[in-house]
Amino acid sequence: MNRYRLGLAASTAFLFLSPALASAAPDVVVSIKPVHSLVASIMKGVGEPALIVEGAASPHTYSLKPSNARALENADLVYWVGPGLEAFLEKPLEALPKDAKVIELEDSPGLTKLPFREGGAFETHDHADHAEEGGEHAHGEAEEHGHHEGNGHDHGAKEAAASNGHDDHAHDAHAHDDHEHGGTDMHLWLDPNNAKAMAAEIAKSLSEVDPANKAAYEANLTALNGEIDMMDAEITAQLKPVLEKPFVVFHDAYQYFEKRYGVRVAGSVTVSPETMPGADRLSTIHAKIEELGAACVFAEPQFEPKLINVVTEGTQAKSGVLDPEGGALEAGPGLYGQLMRNLATSMSTCLSQ
């Protein structure tokens, strides 16, 4: 009797659970932590997206794992910034089934896009004295390279860069064309307004794939926008006392953050995070740090920290760590806000010393 009752209870439970299983949240896969955080925030209470680039790994140097490939094959929705950042995903996404919906977030409506910065790591064109004009900070420019790292920029530069010719913001994996992605700095999420634009595209595409949960996605979007606005105001106030102090970053990933908050980046240690700088470049940067009186030089957790010690040795510059991709943070809905606040705290702490 006991076995019979247990079997009957299990069968009854399955019958009740079956409708819920049939209307389960879509299988969603996301490329990098900052975007994963936005997607997880929109999906809160509905489902949890899978993450490809986990831990302290960087999309600049990542190789797809078999477990990642399996997750992609089973995905209903895939979110990535675009081939200019996650180049390792371009071919795998082209090979996905036609019913897999791929959202390239660099095509989100309302994004501010900035072009790659031209010139050498610290060289400038006609603003070599790093003068502040009309509240816009001029600073050194870093050498253009590859298709995803941009360099040196003056805060008065144009905000808009050409988009990559996409007419549709959501498309299946086989709809990828060979676009030119060379003109846009892809660290888009470091402007909170861009994060809000991407979140809106995420909520829209999720609602299209999963209309049963549209109300939840829209409510979560509203809540996320409020959180981002609060974070934005906090960071603006936190950085205000240190806006005049120049600093050097490991690689030129912070253009959107600079433009939003007015901080003064003087240059970058390396042009591309995939290629470590040689002795001549390190020597040049060391000399420039002294010449510019840079207050801080920031490492990144994904890359070799010893380089920072080399270029700061014998100078007055302090050292710190910036983590633009959240490599040292736990993935989840709260990561984006924590990532941005950590950048501001690292900058304000080091520059205030």
BAKEDO-51838 format. One record per residue (C-alpha): x, y, z; residue in one letter; residue number from 1. Coordinates in pm, whole numbers. Layout:
BEGIN
{east->X, north->Y, up->Z, code->A, pos->NUM} $
...
This chain:
BEGIN
{east->0, north->0, up->0, code->M, pos->1} $
{east->275, north->242, up->90, code->N, pos->2} $
{east->454, north->182, up->-239, code->R, pos->3} $
{east->128, north->222, up->-427, code->Y, pos->4} $
{east->49, north->548, up->-253, code->R, pos->5} $
{east->399, north->680, up->-317, code->L, pos->6} $
{east->369, north->587, up->-684, code->G, pos->7} $
{east->27, north->751, up->-709, code->L, pos->8} $
{east->156, north->1065, up->-537, code->A, pos->9} $
{east->452, north->1084, up->-774, code->A, pos->10} $
{east->225, north->1039, up->-1079, code->S, pos->11} $
{east->-15, north->1306, up->-953, code->T, pos->12} $
{east->272, north->1547, up->-887, code->A, pos->13} $
{east->403, north->1492, up->-1241, code->F, pos->14} $
{east->60, north->1571, up->-1386, code->L, pos->15} $
{east->48, north->1897, up->-1192, code->F, pos->16} $
{east->406, north->1989, up->-1285, code->L, pos->17} $
{east->378, north->1908, up->-1654, code->S, pos->18} $
{east->203, north->2233, up->-1758, code->P, pos->19} $
{east->467, north->2436, up->-1574, code->A, pos->20} $
{east->742, north->2243, up->-1744, code->L, pos->21} $
{east->580, north->2302, up->-2081, code->A, pos->22} $
{east->578, north->2679, up->-2023, code->S, pos->23} $
{east->927, north->2699, up->-1873, code->A, pos->24} $
{east->1144, north->3004, up->-1937, code->A, pos->25} $
{east->1349, north->3002, up->-2257, code->P, pos->26} $
{east->1703, north->2867, up->-2253, code->D, pos->27} $
{east->1920, north->3178, up->-2264, code->V, pos->28} $
{east->2298, north->3194, up->-2308, code->V, pos->29} $
{east->2502, north->3513, up->-2257, code->V, pos->30} $
{east->2860, north->3584, up->-2361, code->S, pos->31} $
{east->3016, north->3800, up->-2088, code->I, pos->32} $
{east->2948, north->3891, up->-1726, code->K, pos->33} $
{east->2828, north->4254, up->-1764, code->P, pos->34} $
{east->2569, north->4153, up->-2024, code->V, pos->35} $
{east->2481, north->3840, up->-1826, code->H, pos->36} $
{east->2406, north->4066, up->-1528, code->S, pos->37} $
{east->2162, north->4273, up->-1734, code->L, pos->38} $
{east->1992, north->3962, up->-1874, code->V, pos->39} $
{east->1973, north->3800, up->-1529, code->A, pos->40} $
{east->1813, north->4118, up->-1393, code->S, pos->41} $
{east->1546, north->4115, up->-1665, code->I, pos->42} $
{east->1483, north->3741, up->-1614, code->M, pos->43} $
{east->1463, north->3765, up->-1234, code->K, pos->44} $
{east->1180, north->3544, up->-1107, code->G, pos->45} $
{east->1140, north->3376, up->-1447, code->V, pos->46} $
{east->1464, north->3191, up->-1521, code->G, pos->47} $
{east->1843, north->3207, up->-1507, code->E, pos->48} $
{east->2064, north->3263, up->-1812, code->P, pos->49} $
{east->2381, north->3062, up->-1870, code->A, pos->50} $
{east->2718, north->3241, up->-1892, code->L, pos->51} $
{east->2999, north->3157, up->-2135, code->I, pos->52} $
{east->3300, north->3364, up->-2018, code->V, pos->53} $
{east->3313, north->3274, up->-1649, code->E, pos->54} $
{east->3549, north->3366, up->-1367, code->G, pos->55} $
{east->3835, north->3601, up->-1447, code->A, pos->56} $
{east->3857, north->3495, up->-1814, code->A, pos->57} $
{east->3857, north->3771, up->-2075, code->S, pos->58} $
{east->3659, north->3772, up->-2402, code->P, pos->59} $
{east->3973, north->3910, up->-2567, code->H, pos->60} $
{east->4157, north->3580, up->-2518, code->T, pos->61} $
{east->3879, north->3327, up->-2459, code->Y, pos->62} $
{east->3848, north->2987, up->-2632, code->S, pos->63} $
{east->3509, north->2819, up->-2646, code->L, pos->64} $
{east->3476, north->2507, up->-2427, code->K, pos->65} $
{east->3274, north->2194, up->-2516, code->P, pos->66} $
{east->3027, north->2279, up->-2238, code->S, pos->67} $
{east->2979, north->2624, up->-2392, code->N, pos->68} $
{east->2914, north->2469, up->-2732, code->A, pos->69} $
{east->2650, north->2237, up->-2586, code->R, pos->70} $
{east->2478, north->2528, up->-2412, code->A, pos->71} $
{east->2470, north->2724, up->-2738, code->L, pos->72} $
{east->2324, north->2428, up->-2928, code->E, pos->73} $
{east->2034, north->2410, up->-2681, code->N, pos->74} $
{east->1973, north->2785, up->-2660, code->A, pos->75} $
{east->1653, north->2961, up->-2759, code->D, pos->76} $
{east->1820, north->3300, up->-2719, code->L, pos->77} $
{east->2185, north->3405, up->-2728, code->V, pos->78} $
{east->2307, north->3750, up->-2622, code->Y, pos->79} $
{east->2646, north->3893, up->-2711, code->W, pos->80} $
{east->2787, north->4240, up->-2769, code->V, pos->81} $
{east->2918, north->4158, up->-3115, code->G, pos->82} $
{east->3214, north->4018, up->-3310, code->P, pos->83} $
{east->3422, north->4325, up->-3234, code->G, pos->84} $
{east->3444, north->4206, up->-2871, code->L, pos->85} $
{east->3369, north->3832, up->-2861, code->E, pos->86} $
{east->3539, north->3728, up->-3184, code->A, pos->87} $
{east->3560, north->3369, up->-3057, code->F, pos->88} $
{east->3180, north->3341, up->-3085, code->L, pos->89} $
{east->3135, north->3453, up->-3443, code->E, pos->90} $
{east->3179, north->3114, up->-3616, code->K, pos->91} $
{east->3000, north->2906, up->-3348, code->P, pos->92} $
{east->2696, north->3135, up->-3373, code->L, pos->93} $
{east->2690, north->3100, up->-3750, code->E, pos->94} $
{east->2666, north->2722, up->-3702, code->A, pos->95} $
{east->2364, north->2730, up->-3469, code->L, pos->96} $
{east->2025, north->2596, up->-3576, code->P, pos->97} $
{east->1806, north->2845, up->-3761, code->K, pos->98} $
{east->1555, north->2860, up->-3477, code->D, pos->99} $
{east->1817, north->2996, up->-3234, code->A, pos->100} $
{east->1766, north->3369, up->-3194, code->K, pos->101} $
{east->2090, north->3567, up->-3163, code->V, pos->102} $
{east->2080, north->3920, up->-3023, code->I, pos->103} $
{east->2378, north->4136, up->-3111, code->E, pos->104} $
{east->2352, north->4408, up->-2847, code->L, pos->105} $
{east->2577, north->4656, up->-3022, code->E, pos->106} $
{east->2275, north->4704, up->-3251, code->D, pos->107} $
{east->2042, north->4804, up->-2964, code->S, pos->108} $
{east->1843, north->5121, up->-3040, code->P, pos->109} $
{east->1954, north->5427, up->-2846, code->G, pos->110} $
{east->2317, north->5327, up->-2789, code->L, pos->111} $
{east->2590, north->5589, up->-2781, code->T, pos->112} $
{east->2882, north->5451, up->-2982, code->K, pos->113} $
{east->3233, north->5589, up->-2968, code->L, pos->114} $
{east->3495, north->5533, up->-3239, code->P, pos->115} $
{east->3834, north->5384, up->-3175, code->F, pos->116} $
{east->4084, north->5638, up->-3057, code->R, pos->117} $
{east->4374, north->5709, up->-3286, code->E, pos->118} $
{east->4737, north->5793, up->-3235, code->G, pos->119} $
{east->4999, north->5659, up->-2998, code->G, pos->120} $
{east->4959, north->5556, up->-2636, code->A, pos->121} $
{east->5015, north->5904, up->-2496, code->F, pos->122} $
{east->5060, north->6117, up->-2808, code->E, pos->123} $
{east->4806, north->6388, up->-2879, code->T, pos->124} $
{east->4721, north->6593, up->-3182, code->H, pos->125} $
{east->4662, north->6957, up->-3092, code->D, pos->126} $
{east->4587, north->6914, up->-2721, code->H, pos->127} $
{east->4925, north->6795, up->-2593, code->A, pos->128} $
{east->4909, north->7006, up->-2282, code->D, pos->129} $
{east->4605, north->6815, up->-2158, code->H, pos->130} $
{east->4413, north->7139, up->-2123, code->A, pos->131} $
{east->4059, north->7144, up->-1998, code->E, pos->132} $
{east->3833, north->7337, up->-2231, code->E, pos->133} $
{east->3473, north->7402, up->-2153, code->G, pos->134} $
{east->3455, north->7117, up->-1905, code->G, pos->135} $
{east->3591, north->6869, up->-2160, code->E, pos->136} $
{east->3920, north->6701, up->-2065, code->H, pos->137} $
{east->4180, north->6648, up->-2334, code->A, pos->138} $
{east->4417, north->6361, up->-2281, code->H, pos->139} $
{east->4661, north->6127, up->-2452, code->G, pos->140} $
{east->4551, north->5898, up->-2725, code->E, pos->141} $
{east->4639, north->5535, up->-2772, code->A, pos->142} $
{east->4728, north->5359, up->-3093, code->E, pos->143} $
{east->4445, north->5220, up->-3301, code->E, pos->144} $
{east->4466, north->4845, up->-3340, code->H, pos->145} $
{east->4280, north->4530, up->-3428, code->G, pos->146} $
{east->3903, north->4547, up->-3424, code->H, pos->147} $
{east->3808, north->4582, up->-3062, code->H, pos->148} $
{east->4050, north->4802, up->-2871, code->E, pos->149} $
{east->4042, north->5174, up->-2919, code->G, pos->150} $
{east->4276, north->5432, up->-2794, code->N, pos->151} $
{east->4349, north->5794, up->-2695, code->G, pos->152} $
{east->4051, north->6025, up->-2702, code->H, pos->153} $
{east->3969, north->6375, up->-2603, code->D, pos->154} $
{east->3656, north->6421, up->-2397, code->H, pos->155} $
{east->3526, north->6667, up->-2651, code->G, pos->156} $
{east->3533, north->6412, up->-2933, code->A, pos->157} $
{east->3222, north->6311, up->-3120, code->K, pos->158} $
{east->2997, north->6065, up->-2942, code->E, pos->159} $
{east->2858, north->5894, up->-3246, code->A, pos->160} $
{east->3035, north->5626, up->-3443, code->A, pos->161} $
{east->2895, north->5460, up->-3749, code->A, pos->162} $
{east->2689, north->5152, up->-3676, code->S, pos->163} $
{east->2769, north->4825, up->-3846, code->N, pos->164} $
{east->2491, north->4821, up->-4101, code->G, pos->165} $
{east->2244, north->4594, up->-3922, code->H, pos->166} $
{east->1879, north->4654, up->-4003, code->D, pos->167} $
{east->1745, north->4395, up->-3761, code->D, pos->168} $
{east->1836, north->4383, up->-3393, code->H, pos->169} $
{east->1734, north->4023, up->-3345, code->A, pos->170} $
{east->1823, north->3763, up->-3603, code->H, pos->171} $
{east->1894, north->3396, up->-3631, code->D, pos->172} $
{east->2248, north->3275, up->-3623, code->A, pos->173} $
{east->2259, north->3221, up->-3998, code->H, pos->174} $
{east->2178, north->3585, up->-4064, code->A, pos->175} $
{east->2528, north->3705, up->-3968, code->H, pos->176} $
{east->2686, north->3899, up->-4249, code->D, pos->177} $
{east->3049, north->3990, up->-4276, code->D, pos->178} $
{east->3015, north->4344, up->-4144, code->H, pos->179} $
{east->3293, north->4588, up->-4077, code->E, pos->180} $
{east->3318, north->4622, up->-3699, code->H, pos->181} $
{east->3648, north->4806, up->-3699, code->G, pos->182} $
{east->3522, north->5154, up->-3608, code->G, pos->183} $
{east->3348, north->5110, up->-3273, code->T, pos->184} $
{east->3487, north->5076, up->-2920, code->D, pos->185} $
{east->3294, north->4774, up->-2790, code->M, pos->186} $
{east->3307, north->4836, up->-2413, code->H, pos->187} $
{east->2958, north->4980, up->-2445, code->L, pos->188} $
{east->2826, north->4885, up->-2101, code->W, pos->189} $
{east->3061, north->5128, up->-1924, code->L, pos->190} $
{east->2814, north->5406, up->-2004, code->D, pos->191} $
{east->2506, north->5346, up->-1784, code->P, pos->192} $
{east->2280, north->5491, up->-2052, code->N, pos->193} $
{east->2409, north->5224, up->-2289, code->N, pos->194} $
{east->2337, north->4960, up->-2026, code->A, pos->195} $
{east->1979, north->5085, up->-2011, code->K, pos->196} $
{east->1950, north->5074, up->-2391, code->A, pos->197} $
{east->2078, north->4716, up->-2397, code->M, pos->198} $
{east->1844, north->4620, up->-2113, code->A, pos->199} $
{east->1549, north->4753, up->-2312, code->A, pos->200} $
{east->1651, north->4539, up->-2611, code->E, pos->201} $
{east->1692, north->4238, up->-2381, code->I, pos->202} $
{east->1343, north->4284, up->-2234, code->A, pos->203} $
{east->1193, north->4329, up->-2581, code->K, pos->204} $
{east->1354, north->4017, up->-2729, code->S, pos->205} $
{east->1270, north->3804, up->-2425, code->L, pos->206} $
{east->907, north->3918, up->-2445, code->S, pos->207} $
{east->894, north->3821, up->-2813, code->E, pos->208} $
{east->1029, north->3472, up->-2746, code->V, pos->209} $
{east->837, north->3426, up->-2419, code->D, pos->210} $
{east->520, north->3642, up->-2432, code->P, pos->211} $
{east->370, north->3460, up->-2132, code->A, pos->212} $
{east->626, north->3637, up->-1910, code->N, pos->213} $
{east->622, north->3977, up->-2084, code->K, pos->214} $
{east->478, north->4156, up->-1780, code->A, pos->215} $
{east->756, north->4019, up->-1558, code->A, pos->216} $
{east->1027, north->4123, up->-1804, code->Y, pos->217} $
{east->884, north->4475, up->-1832, code->E, pos->218} $
{east->852, north->4513, up->-1455, code->A, pos->219} $
{east->1210, north->4395, up->-1408, code->N, pos->220} $
{east->1328, north->4643, up->-1673, code->L, pos->221} $
{east->1164, north->4929, up->-1485, code->T, pos->222} $
{east->1327, north->4820, up->-1160, code->A, pos->223} $
{east->1668, north->4782, up->-1327, code->L, pos->224} $
{east->1648, north->5130, up->-1483, code->N, pos->225} $
{east->1582, north->5276, up->-1139, code->G, pos->226} $
{east->1881, north->5093, up->-994, code->E, pos->227} $
{east->2107, north->5215, up->-1275, code->I, pos->228} $
{east->1993, north->5575, up->-1232, code->D, pos->229} $
{east->2068, north->5561, up->-859, code->M, pos->230} $
{east->2411, north->5409, up->-926, code->M, pos->231} $
{east->2486, north->5674, up->-1188, code->D, pos->232} $
{east->2411, north->5958, up->-945, code->A, pos->233} $
{east->2630, north->5798, up->-674, code->E, pos->234} $
{east->2926, north->5758, up->-910, code->I, pos->235} $
{east->2896, north->6116, up->-1039, code->T, pos->236} $
{east->2919, north->6249, up->-683, code->A, pos->237} $
{east->3198, north->6011, up->-583, code->Q, pos->238} $
{east->3428, north->6104, up->-873, code->L, pos->239} $
{east->3373, north->6480, up->-866, code->K, pos->240} $
{east->3670, north->6556, up->-632, code->P, pos->241} $
{east->3927, north->6371, up->-849, code->V, pos->242} $
{east->3833, north->6474, up->-1203, code->L, pos->243} $
{east->4149, north->6680, up->-1257, code->E, pos->244} $
{east->4396, north->6403, up->-1171, code->K, pos->245} $
{east->4540, north->6209, up->-1471, code->P, pos->246} $
{east->4587, north->5834, up->-1456, code->F, pos->247} $
{east->4703, north->5547, up->-1676, code->V, pos->248} $
{east->4508, north->5227, up->-1746, code->V, pos->249} $
{east->4626, north->4881, up->-1850, code->F, pos->250} $
{east->4440, north->4888, up->-2182, code->H, pos->251} $
{east->4207, north->5141, up->-2334, code->D, pos->252} $
{east->3873, north->4999, up->-2224, code->A, pos->253} $
{east->3731, north->5298, up->-2037, code->Y, pos->254} $
{east->3635, north->5552, up->-2301, code->Q, pos->255} $
{east->3261, north->5528, up->-2224, code->Y, pos->256} $
{east->3321, north->5564, up->-1851, code->F, pos->257} $
{east->3547, north->5865, up->-1913, code->E, pos->258} $
{east->3294, north->6033, up->-2138, code->K, pos->259} $
{east->3011, north->5980, up->-1891, code->R, pos->260} $
{east->3189, north->6097, up->-1577, code->Y, pos->261} $
{east->3469, north->6326, up->-1700, code->G, pos->262} $
{east->3764, north->6140, up->-1549, code->V, pos->263} $
{east->4103, north->6200, up->-1708, code->R, pos->264} $
{east->4280, north->5897, up->-1857, code->V, pos->265} $
{east->4628, north->5990, up->-1980, code->A, pos->266} $
{east->4704, north->5671, up->-2173, code->G, pos->267} $
{east->4729, north->5293, up->-2162, code->S, pos->268} $
{east->5011, north->5050, up->-2085, code->V, pos->269} $
{east->4927, north->4818, up->-2373, code->T, pos->270} $
{east->4753, north->4882, up->-2701, code->V, pos->271} $
{east->4595, north->4537, up->-2716, code->S, pos->272} $
{east->4540, north->4304, up->-2419, code->P, pos->273} $
{east->4626, north->4006, up->-2641, code->E, pos->274} $
{east->4978, north->4141, up->-2703, code->T, pos->275} $
{east->5204, north->4235, up->-2416, code->M, pos->276} $
{east->5411, north->4552, up->-2464, code->P, pos->277} $
{east->5782, north->4526, up->-2531, code->G, pos->278} $
{east->6068, north->4682, up->-2337, code->A, pos->279} $
{east->6080, north->4996, up->-2553, code->D, pos->280} $
{east->5713, north->5069, up->-2502, code->R, pos->281} $
{east->5736, north->5013, up->-2127, code->L, pos->282} $
{east->6032, north->5249, up->-2111, code->S, pos->283} $
{east->5842, north->5515, up->-2306, code->T, pos->284} $
{east->5538, north->5480, up->-2082, code->I, pos->285} $
{east->5753, north->5502, up->-1770, code->H, pos->286} $
{east->5898, north->5831, up->-1894, code->A, pos->287} $
{east->5556, north->5965, up->-1986, code->K, pos->288} $
{east->5411, north->5880, up->-1645, code->I, pos->289} $
{east->5680, north->6098, up->-1488, code->E, pos->290} $
{east->5634, north->6373, up->-1746, code->E, pos->291} $
{east->5255, north->6386, up->-1706, code->L, pos->292} $
{east->5261, north->6347, up->-1331, code->G, pos->293} $
{east->5009, north->6064, up->-1355, code->A, pos->294} $
{east->4865, north->6002, up->-1010, code->A, pos->295} $
{east->4779, north->5633, up->-1059, code->C, pos->296} $
{east->4840, north->5340, up->-1291, code->V, pos->297} $
{east->4571, north->5074, up->-1293, code->F, pos->298} $
{east->4616, north->4702, up->-1358, code->A, pos->299} $
{east->4338, north->4458, up->-1452, code->E, pos->300} $
{east->4281, north->4121, up->-1282, code->P, pos->301} $
{east->4279, north->3927, up->-1612, code->Q, pos->302} $
{east->4626, north->4040, up->-1721, code->F, pos->303} $
{east->4986, north->4046, up->-1601, code->E, pos->304} $
{east->5011, north->4282, up->-1297, code->P, pos->305} $
{east->5392, north->4290, up->-1302, code->K, pos->306} $
{east->5382, north->4532, up->-1594, code->L, pos->307} $
{east->5229, north->4796, up->-1368, code->I, pos->308} $
{east->5519, north->4763, up->-1125, code->N, pos->309} $
{east->5764, north->4805, up->-1412, code->V, pos->310} $
{east->5614, north->5129, up->-1542, code->V, pos->311} $
{east->5559, north->5286, up->-1198, code->T, pos->312} $
{east->5897, north->5201, up->-1045, code->E, pos->313} $
{east->6078, north->5519, up->-943, code->G, pos->314} $
{east->5776, north->5743, up->-1013, code->T, pos->315} $
{east->5528, north->5905, up->-775, code->Q, pos->316} $
{east->5236, north->5715, up->-933, code->A, pos->317} $
{east->5032, north->5486, up->-712, code->K, pos->318} $
{east->4889, north->5160, up->-841, code->S, pos->319} $
{east->4539, north->5018, up->-832, code->G, pos->320} $
{east->4315, north->4767, up->-1009, code->V, pos->321} $
{east->4024, north->4825, up->-1246, code->L, pos->322} $
{east->3798, north->4541, up->-1355, code->D, pos->323} $
{east->3590, north->4657, up->-1655, code->P, pos->324} $
{east->3445, north->4313, up->-1729, code->E, pos->325} $
{east->3373, north->4198, up->-1374, code->G, pos->326} $
{east->3628, north->3917, up->-1385, code->G, pos->327} $
{east->3677, north->3918, up->-1009, code->A, pos->328} $
{east->3304, north->3941, up->-931, code->L, pos->329} $
{east->3040, north->3675, up->-887, code->E, pos->330} $
{east->2808, north->3651, up->-1187, code->A, pos->331} $
{east->2446, north->3747, up->-1132, code->G, pos->332} $
{east->2194, north->4032, up->-1138, code->P, pos->333} $
{east->2395, north->4250, up->-899, code->G, pos->334} $
{east->2722, north->4233, up->-1091, code->L, pos->335} $
{east->2668, north->4532, up->-1321, code->Y, pos->336} $
{east->2606, north->4782, up->-1043, code->G, pos->337} $
{east->2893, north->4639, up->-839, code->Q, pos->338} $
{east->3127, north->4652, up->-1140, code->L, pos->339} $
{east->3055, north->5020, up->-1204, code->M, pos->340} $
{east->3074, north->5119, up->-836, code->R, pos->341} $
{east->3402, north->4929, up->-801, code->N, pos->342} $
{east->3552, north->5124, up->-1092, code->L, pos->343} $
{east->3453, north->5452, up->-929, code->A, pos->344} $
{east->3579, north->5344, up->-586, code->T, pos->345} $
{east->3915, north->5225, up->-725, code->S, pos->346} $
{east->3962, north->5551, up->-911, code->M, pos->347} $
{east->3858, north->5779, up->-625, code->S, pos->348} $
{east->4061, north->5584, up->-366, code->T, pos->349} $
{east->4386, north->5581, up->-565, code->C, pos->350} $
{east->4353, north->5936, up->-697, code->L, pos->351} $
{east->4278, north->6075, up->-351, code->S, pos->352} $
{east->4605, north->5948, up->-200, code->Q, pos->353} $
